[in-house]
Amino acid sequence: MEFKNMVLAIVLSQVFCLSAADWPQWLGNKRDGIWRESGVLKKFPEGGPKANWRVPIGGGYAGPSVADGRVFIMDRQLAKGTANPVNQFDRSAIPGFERVICFDEKTGRELWVHEYACAYTVSYPAGPRATATVDGPRVYTLGAEGNLFCLDADSGKVFWEKDFKKEYGVKSPVWGFTGHPLVRDGHLICLARGDESTAVCYDKLTGKEVWRSLSAREPGYCPPTLIKAGGVEQLIIWHPESINSLNPDTGELYWTQPFRLRFGLSVPTPRQIGNQLFVTAFYNGPMMMNLDPQKPIATLAWKGNRNSEKNTDKLHSIMPTPFIEKGHIYGVCSYGQLRCLRVDNGERVWEDLTATRDGKETRWGNAFLVKHKPSDRFFLFNELGDLIIAHLSPKGYKQIDKANLIEPTGKAMNRKVVWSHPAFANRNVLVRNDKELASFSLAE
């Protein structure tokens, strides 16, 4: 009996390790931007990481997700004879299709495709924005025009679907529906739009609406985020008018903090550090909240002093989610400046332009930060398609190695970019542009 129990424990631990090494949703297994896997290389081999496979796909900003030996990605295919407008802000209707594609993680072999007609009316119409959320046998996807699907992860069969624009009588946001779907227990929580439907919760198995909450002129682009504070679990919904904490079971409002943003740009994921919560916006800068340790209420700790993308004093991030540890905040500012701030007052400790666009200040210059544990290194994936290994500390930015993985194909501000978050899973990194999805080995 003791031997059998030991074998069972070993098997269960192996299953757990395999599961823990996946990247099944936005920002990874725990939705926190931490890659928890051992056996990862410390420097790249000569010539860069080995490519496991490359497969052609269409346009999109949605990053890949990896679960149970499969890779899920969304893209967009233009209708025959059509093209995207030269002006990225043109919102005239463009016919085409959105797709959810499932690949074999080891070989890149296509397993299934779910395709549906979807005319685009959004600015920057390359393709879908939201990373698929995998929850056991189901995968949840949200398209740029508000098409929400619950699909069978094995076959792509549709279990249920929603159309936000029809369901709530709304139009697409300027840059499309973007909030990465969040699974919590038996529920799926999404960022929609409309009167009392900015945040919506569904039964994850049936699609039946459980609750809806909050009204805002625009929903913004920030994913629903769970935190634990004040003795309860709180659902953070940051839209362009305020930061809001909800009871995730009912949608009831716990607390709200006004924070009016220009052009609806609530984008980066809110980050909790102890009894504090941090957000950052491109024009309006950062805000830090103090979370009461005893009950679900919050007060303002500090905020940025300047509502300017150029004249910045703390951190004005357009897209990348910052990382917070040991009393310091690391993030990318409005023109690609990688910065370190103090948690207690937002004071800037240092900035460095090396990581984002080879030392040049560039509007919306971008790099995504992922912390690797158990090591003390960061992996940064920038808009040039470079993967960087680096140390970030209050002493400064120290680059260890860099390798170019994929061609920047997107268009932004008269330059080519990659604006899609990578996935780190099973000692590999997976990246995409508007032409291909690629897997590279990062095994030691």
N, C-alpha and C positions, 0 to 999 in steps of 0.2 A: 504493500500500500504506500509506504514511504517513497519507494522508487517511482511508482506511478505518479504520485503527487509532484515529485521533483521534475519528471518529464513534462507534466502538464504545465508547471510553472515556467519551464524553459520555453515551451511552445508559445504560451501566452505572452511571455516577455518578447519573443521574436516578432509575434504579430503586432504587439504594441510598438516596437521599434520601427517596423515597416510603416505602420500608420503614422507615427510621429515624424517620419522622414518625408512625408508627402507635403504638398503645398496646395491644399484643396480650396483656397479662397483668397480674397484680397489680403495682402500682407502676411499670408502664411497660415500655419496650423492654428495659431491662437490669435490671428488677426492683429499681431503686434509688431511686425517687421523684424522678427528675430528668426534666424535660421539655426535650428538646434540639431546639429548632426556632426558626428566625429568622422575622422578619416578624410578630411578635406585638405587639399594642397595649400601650402604656405606661399608658394610662388608659382607662376605659370611656367610650363616647359617652353623651351625655345620654339618660337613660331606661334605661341599661344596655345590655349586649351584645344584638345582634340575634339573635332566635330563628330558627334554620334550619328546625326542625320540632319538633313534639311528637307523641308517639304514646301511646295508652293501654296500660298493662301492669298486672300484678297486684303483690302484695306481695313484698318481699324486701330483704335487705341487700347482696346481691351487686352489685358495681359493674360497669359496662360494660367490654368490651374491644373494640378496634378494629383490624382488619387487612384489608388488600387490598380496601378499599372496602366493608367490611361491619362491622356492629356486632352484638355478641353479648351477650345479657343473659339472666339466669335470673329466673323469678318463680314464684309459687304461686297456684293457683286453688282456692278452697274448694269442696267438694262442695255440690250444690244443697241448700238448706235448713239448712246448718250455718253456724256463726259461731265466731270465735276467742273463747276465754274472756275474761272481764273481768280475771281475775287472770293477769298475764303469766307467772307461775311455775307455773301449772297445767299438769301434764304428761299429762293424759288424752288418749287418742288422738282426733285430729281428722281425718276423711277429707277427701281433696282430691287435687290433682294438682300436680306440679312441671312447669315448662316451660323449654325452651331456645328462645329466639326469635332469629332472625337478621333484621336490617333492612339496607336499603341505606343506606350512610353519608351520601350526599348528599341523599336525599329522605325518608328515614324509611319507605320502603315496605317492608312485610313480605315477606321472601323465603321463609322456611320456619319451621315450628314443630315441635319434638319434645316430645311430652307423654307423661307416664307417671303412673300412680296412685301416690300417696305419702301415707300417713297420717302426720300429725305427732305426735310424742311429746316435743317439746322445749319448753323455756321460751322466751319471746319468739318465738312461732310465725309471725311475719310472712311468712317465706319463706326461700329459700336464702341462704347466707352467702358462698360462695366465688366469686370472679371467674373466669370462663372463661379457659382458657389456650389460645391459638391457636398452632399450630405448622405452618406451611405449609398443606397441604390438610386438616389435621385440627384439631378443636377438642375440648378436654377439659373436662368439667364435673363438679362434685361437688355433690350435693344435701345438704340439712341432715340427711337420714336415712341418708346413706352410699351413695347411688346414684352410682356413677362411670361416666361414658360417654366413649367416644371416637367422635366423630361426623364425618361428612364435612362440611367447612365449606361446600361448594357446595350440598348438598341436605339435610343433616340426617340422612342415612342412618346407622344405627348400624353401626360397624365392630366394636366389642366393648364389653362392659359388665361391671361388678362390683357386688355388693351387699355392702358391708363387714360388715353385721350377720350375714348368712348365711355369708359367706366366713370370718369369724374368730370367729363365735359370740359377738358382743358386743352391747351395747345402745348407743343413741345417747347421746353426752355431753349434759350438762344443756342446753347452748346449741347443740347440733347439731354435725355434722362441718363444719369450717370451714377447715382448712388449704388454701390455694390450691395446686392441683397444679403441680408443677415439672417442666419438661422439661429433661433434660440428655442431650445426644447422642442415643442410641437408646433412652433410658429415660424413664419417667414415675415421679416420686417423690411419694408421698402420705403424709399423716398419717392412720392408721387407728386401731386400738385393739386391746388384748388382749395376751396373753402372747407376747412376742417378735414382735409385729406392730404396735407403735406406729408405726414407719416401715416402709413397704413400697415396693418398687421393681418396676415392670413393664416388659416390652418394650413400647415405645410403639406399635408397629405391630400386635402380636398380643394384647396383654393378658396374656401369660404372665408369671407371677411370676418375678423374677430373684433377689431376696433379700428377707428380712424381718429386722427388727432392733429391739431395745429392748423392755423391759417396763415399763409404768407403770400405776398404778391408773386414771388418766385421761390422755387424749392431749393435753389442752389445745387451744388454738385458734391456735397460732402456725404460720405457713407454713414448710415446708422451705426452707432458705436456704443458698446456696453462697457460700463465701468462699475466698480464696487466701491461705495463710499456711504457714510452715514448709516451703516448697518444694513444697507439694502443694495440690490442691483439696480442701476439706473441706466436708462436708454438716453443717450445724448443725440439730439437732433439739432444740428447747427445750420440754420438757413440764413439768408442774407439780411434778416431783420433782428435776429437774436439767437443766443445759445439757449437750448431748452433741455431740461431733464424730465423724462417721463417715467412713470411706472410701466415697465415693459409688459406686464400682464394685462393692463387695462387702458393704457394710453393717457392716464391721468397725469396732469402736470405737477411735478414736484417743485421746480423752480425755473425761473427764466432770467436772463441777463441781456438787455438790449445791446445790440452791436450792429449798426446799420452799415452795410457794405456797398461800395460802388460796383455797378454792373453785375450784381448777384454772385460775386466770386467767393463764396464759401466753398473751398475745395479740399485742402489737406485734412487728413483724418485727425480729430482731436486726440491729444496724448495726455494720459494720466501719469502723474508721478507722486506717489504717496497721497496726501490729501490736497492735491492741486490738479487743475485741468488747464491745458494749454491749447490755444488755437492761433492760427496765423493766416493773414489774408494779403493779397498782392498790393492793393492800394492802401488799405486801412491798417496794416501792420498786425501786431500780436495782441493777445489778451490772455492774462493768467487769472484763473479763479481759485479761491480758497474753498475747499469742500469741507463742510462740517463733519467731524468724525462721529458724531452721535446721531444725527438725523439728516434726511435728504434736503439740505438747503446749502446755498453757496453765496459767497460774497466776492466782490472784485478785489484782487490782490494788486495788480498793476496792468497797465496797457501801454501800447506804443504812443508816442507823442506826435507823430507825423502821418498825415494821410496822403502821402506822395510815394509813387513808385520809384522815384530817383533820389529824393532827399529822405533817405531812410535812416532810422536810428537803432532799430533792433532787428526784427526779422519780418520781411514782407514776402511770403512764399506764394507762388502762383499755383504750383501743383504738388511738389514732393512733400511727403509727410516727414516732419522732423523726428529726431530721436532724442530721448532724454534719459540721462543717467548720471549718478554721482554729482548732483547739484548743477549740471550743465545741460544746455539745449544745443543740439547740432542740427542745422538746417540750411537750405539753399534760399538765398534772398532774391529779390526781384530781377537783378541783372546777372544772376549766376554766381553770386558771391557765397561760397560755403562759409558759414559763420558759426561761432561758438558764443553762447550767451550764458549769463548766470541765471539760475532758476529764481533766485530770491528777488531780483529786481529788473531782469532783462538787460542788464548792462553787457555791452559787447566785449568779449575777451579777445577775439581775433577774427580775421577773415582771410580767405585764400581763394583765388580764382583758378587754381590749377585743375581742379577736378571736373569742372563743367564743360568748358569750351577752350581748353589750352591757354588759359590765362587772359582771355579777352572778355571784357564786360559785354554781355549780350542780353537784350530784353527777353525775358522768359527763359533765360539759360537754365538748363535743367539737369539734375542728377538725382536718382533714387537711392536712398540709403537703407541698407539692411545690415543689422548687427549679426555677426557669427558667434555662436556660443557652442562649445566651451572656450574657444579662443577669445582674444580681446581685439579682434580685427573687424573692420567693416568692409563690405563689398558695395561699391558704388557703380551704378550703371548709368552712363550719361547719354545725352542726346546725340552724340556722335556715334553711338553704338559701341563705346568702349566699356569694358569691365575693369574696375580698378580695385586693388586690394590696398587698404590703408589703415593706419592707426589714427584715431581722433581722440584728442585729450585736451584738457585746458592749456597744455603747453603748445598745441598747434596741430597742423595737418601734416602727416608724414606718409607719403606715398611709397608703398612697397613694390608694386608692380602694376602693369597695365597691358591690356590686350584688346584689340579691336575684334568684335564678334560679328557685327552685322552692319550692313550699309544703311545710313540714314536716308529714308525715302520720302518722309512726310514733308509738307511745306508749311513754313511758319516764318513770318517776318523776312521774306526773301532769302531764306536759307533752308537747307535740308536737315530734318531732325528725326530722331526716334523718341516718341513720347509714350512708350508702353512699358509698364512695370514688369520686370522679369520674374520668373518663378525659380526657386532654389529647392530641388527635391532629389533625394536619393543620390547625393554627391554629383548632381548635374545642375547646370543652369540652362533655362529655356528662355529664349528671347524671340521677339517678332518685329517685323516692320510691315510695310504695306504689300510686300511681295512674298515673304516666306516666314516660316516658323522653324527655328533651329534649336537643337539640343547639343550642349557641350559638356564634356566630362570635367569635373573639378575634383576627381578622386585623387587622393594622395599617392 
